[in-house]
């Protein structure tokens, strides 16, 4: 017959480890994600609108760039 008593867990302190996210990690991951999304948008729409040197530009699939603003 099985015992119905609950076993008590030991009360050892568990050391928590926190994974810190540094600015360098955020920049690296964000840059990779933006490049991947930009490439996918270029394949899908044929152009990408982005900011470049203080201008909003449209970069077409053929490599031409048109200034919008």
Secondary structure, 3 states (H helix, E strand, C coil): CCCCCCCCCCCCCCCCCCCCCCHHHHHHHHHHHHHHHHHHHHHHHCEEEEEECCEEEEEECCCCEEECC
